[in-house]
Amino acid sequence: MPALRFWPLQFAGWALFAVAMMLSRVGVHSLPYLAVHKVPMALLGIVVTVGLRHVYRRRPAHLTLPTLGLIAALSFVAALGWTAAYHLTAWSLADALSIEVVRPAVLSGTLYHAFVLIAWSVLYFGIRTYQALVQAKQQALEADALRREAELRALRYQLNPHFLHNTLNAISTLVVEEKGREARQMIARLGDFLRLTLDAPETDLVPLAQELDYVRRYLAIEQIRFGDRLSVHIDADADTLEAGVPNLLLQPLVENALRHGIGPKEQGGRLAIEARRHGLRLHVRIEDNGTGFRHHSQRDLADEAGVGLSNTRRRLDAQFGREAQLDLAPVDGGGTRADLRFPFQRVTSTDGALDPHPLVTNQR
């Protein structure tokens, strides 16, 4: 449990335990006698269970047979110390306050205290399991909201007047130069790109192959505009193509690489996208040899974080929690590298097999 929730429950629970124990003995013993016995018991119970919590936090939230065995063993061992400390503390307080108390064997009541600790432990894991379910539901809702937000952002980008203006100007230039084949190709690529945006699947995760297809179609249009100034290399291992990635995750990072990295360079540059599987994790790298960090203004960096990095981090966190990682770093000689790492989950394509694209220069 998060500390802010654990401590109020911890103190409230043990306070109720002390009150219940005292009320069960009202009329049998005096109030001072009960206070000397039950208050130290509850206070020491807080200390002992905090120690158990430090051990339990390393275990999965749900109860398993090994965890139940650990609970039983630790509860009995902890009960031995709790019982001895409780009796010795109660006797010392009774002597100091001149209260006559019964003095049983120092380990008397160990079995009872062990059952109390077992009950506390099971309750602790039960609350952790409930919180994990609530958190998973919240993450699913947030992931869905962020996915929809990314879809709308991508759609707005496609309808951005500046983007369409430049694309239509490029088509117009090809027509004027009587390059009909190239103009038709440009129109077809623009149509494919807009269609793919409008038909984006309503799912949290899509296969990497499908996500790369979206990026390739976006880059196909940008490559027409950049001409020889843009070189693209996409290298995705075959065993990564069915890996699930949040829908429309890569396009903002690719857009930033072109806009802030390669675009400002007169001679253009090279964009590389790589995908590798390392055990149970997927690693996707987007790297450019553009202007790099030192040429970015503070406003550019703020815009970049707002459009690409901030949204991507939020979506990764919503989908995978702490198991996802996004790192941004400069490249030696100029340029920027973005590394995404998150759990590998195999998903099925919603669009069937994807046709190879000429921008994929190495797909193993």
LOMARGU-653219 format. One record per residue (C-alpha): x, y, z; residue in three letters; chain. Coordinates in steps of 0.001 Angstrom, whole numbers, plus 524288, in hexadecimal, padded with zeros to 5 digits. Last residue first. Example, Ala and Ser with C-alpha at 12.3 -4.5 7.8 and 13.67 -1.06 7.14 Angstrom:
> 83566_7FBDC_81BE4_SER_A
> 8300C_7EE6C_81E78_ALA_A
END
This chain:
> 8394C_7DB51_760FD_ARG_A
> 833B7_7E808_75BBE_GLN_A
> 83E9C_7F026_755E8_ASN_A
> 83C1A_7FB82_74CAC_THR_A
> 82E22_7FDE0_750DF_VAL_A
> 82B98_80A4F_7492E_LEU_A
> 827D7_80225_73D6B_PRO_A
> 81BBB_7FD09_74484_HIS_A
> 8185E_7EED9_746BE_PRO_A
> 809B6_7EC04_746CA_ASP_A
> 8032A_7EA55_753F0_LEU_A
> 7FC68_7DD9A_75795_ALA_A
> 7EF19_7DF0E_75DBA_GLY_A
> 7E963_7EC1A_761F5_ASP_A
> 7E674_7E961_77053_THR_A
> 7F3DC_7E36E_77272_SER_A
> 7F4B7_7D9A3_77D88_THR_A
> 7FC00_7DCDF_78A03_VAL_A
> 80864_7D7C0_7908C_ARG_A
> 80C4D_7DF08_79CC9_GLN_A
> 81A74_7E30E_79EFF_PHE_A
> 81BEE_7EBAC_7AAF5_PRO_A
> 82110_7F995_7A8DB_PHE_A
> 82D2E_80087_7A3ED_ARG_A
> 82D3D_80CF2_79BBB_LEU_A
> 83A0D_8135E_797EB_ASP_A
> 83A42_820EE_791B5_ALA_A
> 846EE_8253A_78B3D_ARG_A
> 84A60_83308_78717_THR_A
> 853F1_8389E_77D54_GLY_A
> 861AD_83DA7_77CB1_GLY_A
> 86F2D_83782_77C0B_GLY_A
> 86CA8_82E9A_7878C_ASP_A
> 85E06_82D13_78944_VAL_A
> 856C0_834A0_793C0_PRO_A
> 84DB1_82D47_79D10_ALA_A
> 83F2A_82B17_79F75_LEU_A
> 83AD4_81F97_7A7D6_ASP_A
> 82D3C_8199B_7A87A_LEU_A
> 82AB6_80E54_7B1F1_GLN_A
> 81F5A_80542_7B494_ALA_A
> 81E99_7FB63_7BFCE_GLU_A
> 81AEE_8061F_7C943_ARG_A
> 80D0C_80688_7C41B_GLY_A
> 80A94_7FEF5_7B77E_PHE_A
> 7FEE3_80554_7B0C8_GLN_A
> 7FD1F_811CF_7B8A8_ALA_A
> 80BB9_813BC_7BA27_ASP_A
> 80DFA_811A4_7ABAA_LEU_A
> 8030F_81B1F_7A849_ARG_A
> 80822_82571_7B19B_ARG_A
> 8160C_8241F_7AC97_ARG_A
> 81176_82543_79E87_THR_A
> 8094D_83150_7A160_ASN_A
> 8148B_8382C_7A825_SER_A
> 81E9F_83431_79E00_LEU_A
> 8178C_837A4_79184_GLY_A
> 80F2A_843BA_790CC_VAL_A
> 811C2_84A24_79DEF_GLY_A
> 81FE2_845D6_79F02_ALA_A
> 822C2_84AD6_7915B_GLU_A
> 81BCB_857A9_793D0_ASP_A
> 823B4_859C9_7A029_ALA_A
> 8303F_85641_798FA_LEU_A
> 82CF8_85F8E_78DFA_ASP_A
> 82A03_86A73_797AB_ARG_A
> 836E7_86856_79EB3_GLN_A
> 83DBF_86981_791AD_SER_A
> 84391_85D6F_78B77_HIS_A
> 85109_85E52_78565_HIS_A
> 8582C_857FF_790D4_ARG_A
> 84EB2_84CB0_79186_PHE_A
> 8511C_8468F_7842F_GLY_A
> 85171_84CFD_776CA_THR_A
> 84E03_840AB_76F6B_GLY_A
> 85451_83341_76F2B_ASN_A
> 847B9_82C5C_772A2_ASP_A
> 84471_820C8_77B5D_GLU_A
> 837F1_819BB_77EF4_ILE_A
> 83A6E_80D6C_78702_ARG_A
> 8306F_80305_78AB0_VAL_A
> 833C6_7F8E3_79517_HIS_A
> 829E5_7EE57_7988C_LEU_A
> 82B2F_7E6CA_7A53D_ARG_A
> 82939_7D899_7A953_LEU_A
> 8365B_7D419_7A441_GLY_A
> 83C65_7DF4E_79CB8_HIS_A
> 83450_7E1A7_79083_ARG_A
> 83931_7EB91_786BD_ARG_A
> 83313_7F69B_77EEF_ALA_A
> 83AE5_800CF_77784_GLU_A
> 836DF_80DCC_7717D_ILE_A
> 8410F_81609_76A70_ALA_A
> 83FB4_823DE_7654C_LEU_A
> 84A89_829C3_75D03_ARG_A
> 84D57_837DA_759E1_GLY_A
> 84A19_8445C_752CB_GLY_A
> 854B2_84C36_74BE7_GLN_A
> 84F0A_85919_75061_GLU_A
> 84CE2_85401_75E1C_LYS_A
> 840F4_85A0F_764EE_PRO_A
> 8380E_84ECE_76080_GLY_A
> 840B8_843B3_76561_ILE_A
> 83FCA_845CB_7740D_GLY_A
> 83468_84E2A_7788A_HIS_A
> 829FC_84B1C_76E5A_ARG_A
> 82ED1_83E06_76964_LEU_A
> 8325F_8382C_7769A_ALA_A
> 82649_83E33_77CB9_ASN_A
> 81D7C_837BF_77299_GLU_A
> 82404_82AA8_77506_VAL_A
> 82162_82C1C_7839D_LEU_A
> 81333_83014_78123_PRO_A
> 8116E_82473_777B9_GLN_A
> 81669_819F3_780FF_LEU_A
> 80ADC_817EA_78A33_LEU_A
> 7FF5A_817DF_780C2_LEU_A
> 7F95A_80BC1_7874D_ASN_A
> 80076_80730_79372_PRO_A
> 809F0_7FC58_78F9F_VAL_A
> 80770_7EDB8_78F07_GLY_A
> 81263_7E543_789B0_ALA_A
> 80E7B_7DDF7_77D54_GLU_A
> 81965_7E42F_7753D_LEU_A
> 823CA_7E1F1_77FA8_THR_A
> 8276E_7D3E2_77C17_ASP_A
> 82A84_7D80B_76E25_ALA_A
> 834BF_7E1D3_7727D_ASP_A
> 83168_7EFBF_76E96_ALA_A
> 83ACB_7F84C_766E4_ASP_A
> 8355D_804F0_76169_ILE_A
> 83EDC_80DDA_75A24_HIS_A
> 83AE6_81B2E_754EF_VAL_A
> 84325_82519_74D84_SER_A
> 83DF0_832DF_74C3E_LEU_A
> 84472_83E0E_744E2_ARG_A
> 84308_836C8_737FE_ASP_A
> 834D3_83AF5_73757_GLY_A
> 83041_84194_743C8_PHE_A
> 8223A_84338_73F05_ARG_A
> 8216D_835D3_7389C_ILE_A
> 827E6_83003_74490_GLN_A
> 81DB9_8364E_74D5C_GLU_A
> 812F0_82F7D_745CD_ILE_A
> 81985_82235_746BC_ALA_A
> 81CEB_82518_754EF_LEU_A
> 80E87_82577_758C1_TYR_A
> 80C13_818F0_7513E_ARG_A
> 817AB_81288_757D2_ARG_A
> 81337_816EB_76552_VAL_A
> 805B1_810D5_7638C_TYR_A
> 80BD1_80456_75E6D_ASP_A
> 81501_80474_76A0F_LEU_A
> 8093F_80465_77333_GLU_A
> 80360_7F8F1_76BD1_GLN_A
> 80FFE_7F136_76C5C_ALA_A
> 8112E_7F493_77ADA_LEU_A
> 80467_7ED86_77D06_PRO_A
> 7F992_7F5DF_78300_VAL_A
> 7F6B7_7F83E_7915E_LEU_A
> 7EBBF_80006_797A6_ASP_A
> 7E1C4_7FCEF_78D15_THR_A
> 7D837_80514_78522_GLU_A
> 7DF8E_8033E_77869_PRO_A
> 7E413_80F33_7708B_ALA_A
> 7DB0D_81048_764A3_ASP_A
> 7DB80_81F1E_763A2_LEU_A
> 7EA3E_81F61_764DD_THR_A
> 7EBF7_81439_75B4A_LEU_A
> 7E33D_81B19_75177_ARG_A
> 7EAE1_827BF_752BF_LEU_A
> 7F7D1_820D7_75062_PHE_A
> 7F2C2_818A7_74543_ASP_A
> 7ED3B_824BB_73EA0_GLY_A
> 7F9F9_82C32_74038_LEU_A
> 80188_820B3_73ACB_ARG_A
> 7F868_81F98_72F1A_ALA_A
> 7F97A_82E1A_72C59_ILE_A
> 80853_82D54_72CD1_MET_A
> 80891_82189_723CA_GLN_A
> 7FFB1_82877_71A3C_ARG_A
> 808CC_8342D_71A68_ALA_A
> 814BD_82B6F_71878_GLU_A
> 80E7E_824E5_70CAD_ARG_A
> 80A0D_831D1_7070D_GLY_A
> 8172C_83865_70780_LYS_A
> 8134E_842F2_6FDF2_GLU_A
> 81B58_84D36_70521_GLU_A
> 80EBF_8548D_70788_VAL_A
> 808A2_847FD_70CDA_VAL_A
> 81416_84571_715F1_LEU_A
> 8136A_85364_71ADB_THR_A
> 804EF_85211_71D9C_SER_A
> 8073D_845A1_7257A_ILE_A
> 8118F_84C96_72DA6_ALA_A
> 80874_8581D_72F78_ASN_A
> 7FDBD_84EB3_733CB_LEU_A
> 806D2_84903_73E17_THR_A
> 80B61_8563E_742D1_ASN_A
> 7FD72_85B4B_743FE_HIS_A
> 7F8C8_84EB6_74A66_LEU_A
> 802FE_84FEE_7551A_PHE_A
> 800D3_85E6E_756DB_HIS_A
> 7F216_85CD3_75736_PRO_A
> 7F2FC_85283_76200_ASN_A
> 7E91A_8481C_75E34_LEU_A
> 7F2E2_83D18_76006_GLN_A
> 7F769_84343_76CBB_TYR_A
> 7E978_84408_771AF_ARG_A
> 7E819_83576_76F29_LEU_A
> 7F4B5_83298_7766D_ALA_A
> 7F037_83AAC_78202_ARG_A
> 7E2EE_833F9_781E7_LEU_A
> 7E946_8269A_781D0_GLU_A
> 7F294_82A92_78CAE_ALA_A
> 7E747_82F2F_7952A_GLU_A
> 7E007_82289_7929E_ARG_A
> 7EBE2_81AE5_796EC_ARG_A
> 7ED68_823B3_7A2C7_LEU_A
> 7DF6F_82111_7A6FD_ALA_A
> 7E0DE_81266_7A501_ASP_A
> 7EDA6_81219_7AC8E_ALA_A
> 7E767_819E0_7B784_GLU_A
> 7DC1A_8105D_7B88C_LEU_A
> 7E540_804AF_7B865_ALA_A
> 7EE1F_80B1A_7C269_GLN_A
> 7E284_80DA3_7CB51_GLN_A
> 7DE15_7FF86_7CA29_LYS_A
> 7EBC6_7FA9C_7CD12_ALA_A
> 7EC97_803BA_7D8C4_GLN_A
> 7DFAA_7FEBC_7DE2A_VAL_A
> 7E3FD_7F0A0_7DC5C_LEU_A
> 7F11C_7F35D_7E2C7_ALA_A
> 7EA2B_7FA37_7EE02_GLN_A
> 7E191_7EE5E_7F04F_TYR_A
> 7ED50_7E54D_7F024_THR_A
> 7F48B_7EE04_7F9C0_ARG_A
> 7E8A8_7EE51_802BA_ILE_A
> 7E7F4_7DF79_80293_GLY_A
> 7F691_7DE57_804BC_PHE_A
> 7F59B_7E69C_8110E_TYR_A
> 7E95C_7DF6D_815B9_LEU_A
> 7F07D_7D278_8145F_VAL_A
> 7FBF1_7D7F3_81C08_SER_A
> 7F37D_7DDA8_826E1_TRP_A
> 7EC57_7D0A5_82867_ALA_A
> 7F959_7C96F_828F4_ILE_A
> 7FE43_7D33C_832F8_LEU_A
> 7F25F_7D107_83B9C_VAL_A
> 7F3F0_7C244_83A06_PHE_A
> 8020E_7C365_83E91_ALA_A
> 7FDB0_7CB8C_84A36_HIS_A
> 7F4A8_7C090_84E80_TYR_A
> 7FF8A_7B686_84CF8_LEU_A
> 808FE_7BED8_854D9_THR_A
> 7FF80_7C099_8602A_GLY_A
> 80920_7BCC7_86AF5_SER_A
> 81700_7BF5E_8667B_LEU_A
> 81B4E_7C654_87309_VAL_A
> 81416_7BCA0_87B9F_ALA_A
> 808D6_7C307_882DD_PRO_A
> 80A16_7CF1A_88B7F_ARG_A
> 7FCCD_7D393_8907E_VAL_A
> 7FCA8_7E207_89376_VAL_A
> 7FD33_7EAA4_89F76_GLU_A
> 7FECD_7F8D5_89BEA_ILE_A
> 8096E_80097_8A2A5_SER_A
> 80AE3_809E2_8970A_LEU_A
> 8193F_806A6_894AF_ALA_A
> 81718_7F858_897D4_ASP_A
> 80B6E_7F7A0_88EA6_ALA_A
> 8131B_7FE86_883EE_LEU_A
> 81E3F_7F4CB_88533_SER_A
> 814BF_7E965_8851F_TRP_A
> 80DE8_7EE59_878EF_ALA_A
> 81AD6_7F067_871D0_THR_A
> 81FC6_7E2CE_87543_LEU_A
> 81308_7DC85_8712B_HIS_A
> 8124E_7E3DF_8643E_TYR_A
> 8208D_7E195_860D2_ALA_A
> 81F21_7D2EF_862FC_ALA_A
> 81288_7D217_85B47_THR_A
> 81753_7DA74_84FF1_TRP_A
> 8240A_7D2DC_84EDE_GLY_A
> 81D43_7C5BB_84E4A_LEU_A
> 81273_7CB36_845AF_ALA_A
> 81C92_7CF68_83B98_ALA_A
> 82120_7C155_83A33_VAL_A
> 81324_7BC6A_8391E_PHE_A
> 80F1E_7C6F2_82F7F_SER_A
> 81B53_7C4F4_8274D_LEU_A
> 818A9_7B674_82584_ALA_A
> 80A26_7B7CD_822B6_ALA_A
> 80BFE_7C33B_81968_ILE_A
> 816FE_7BC61_81228_LEU_A
> 80E75_7B071_81030_GLY_A
> 80386_7B906_80B2B_LEU_A
> 80D1C_7BF8F_801E7_THR_A
> 811C9_7B267_7FCC7_PRO_A
> 80385_7AE56_7FAB3_LEU_A
> 8004D_7BAE7_7F37C_THR_A
> 7F96A_7C753_7F7DB_LEU_A
> 7F875_7D27C_7EE39_HIS_A
> 8007B_7DEE3_7F027_ALA_A
> 80D32_7D8BE_7EBA2_PRO_A
> 817E7_7D846_7F630_ARG_A
> 82252_7E27D_7F8CD_ARG_A
> 818A2_7EABB_8008A_ARG_A
> 81677_7DF1A_8097F_TYR_A
> 823D2_7E024_80FEB_VAL_A
> 822C4_7EEA0_8131B_HIS_A
> 814BE_7EC52_81758_ARG_A
> 81905_7E225_8214C_LEU_A
> 82191_7EC5A_827E7_GLY_A
> 81643_7F5E8_82839_VAL_A
> 80E46_7EAC8_82E02_THR_A
> 81791_7E96F_83983_VAL_A
> 817D8_7F7F3_83C96_VAL_A
> 80919_7F98E_83BFD_ILE_A
> 80733_7ED65_84456_GLY_A
> 81091_7F33A_84E58_LEU_A
> 80778_7FEDC_84F8E_LEU_A
> 7FB83_7F610_85057_ALA_A
> 80123_7ED57_85B12_MET_A
> 80674_7F92D_86262_PRO_A
> 7F87F_7FEB6_862B0_VAL_A
> 7F25D_7F1BD_866BA_LYS_A
> 7F95E_7EE22_8735D_HIS_A
> 7FC0E_7FADA_87A7F_VAL_A
> 7EF31_80082_875BF_ALA_A
> 7E7A2_7F48D_87A4B_LEU_A
> 7ED9F_7F521_887EB_TYR_A
> 7EAFF_803B2_888B8_PRO_A
> 7DCBA_80129_884A8_LEU_A
> 7DAA9_7F6C4_88F29_SER_A
> 7D932_7E87F_88B7C_HIS_A
> 7CD9F_7DF63_88997_VAL_A
> 7C319_7E9B2_88830_GLY_A
> 7C887_7EE2F_87B1F_VAL_A
> 7D0A7_7E32B_87536_ARG_A
> 7CA96_7E2BA_8679B_SER_A
> 7CA3E_7F18B_86775_LEU_A
> 7D901_7F203_868FE_MET_A
> 7DB72_7E8A0_85DBB_MET_A
> 7D1F6_7F016_854FF_ALA_A
> 7D86A_7FD0C_8583D_VAL_A
> 7E5EF_7F7A8_8555E_ALA_A
> 7E18F_7F1BC_8485C_PHE_A
> 7DA94_7FE4A_844A2_LEU_A
> 7E728_805BF_84702_ALA_A
> 7EE81_7FB62_83F36_TRP_A
> 7E5BA_7FD4E_83378_GLY_A
> 7E5B3_80C19_8341D_ALA_A
> 7F489_80CB3_834FC_PHE_A
> 7F6C2_8038D_82989_GLN_A
> 7EBA3_808DF_82123_LEU_A
> 7F0C1_816BB_82299_PRO_A
> 7FE9D_811D6_81FEF_TRP_A
> 7FBED_80993_813E6_PHE_A
> 7F493_81393_80BD7_ARG_A
> 7FEEF_81E24_80B7F_LEU_A
> 80986_813A3_80AE7_ALA_A
> 80474_80E05_7FE0C_PRO_A
> 80000_80000_80000_MET_A
END
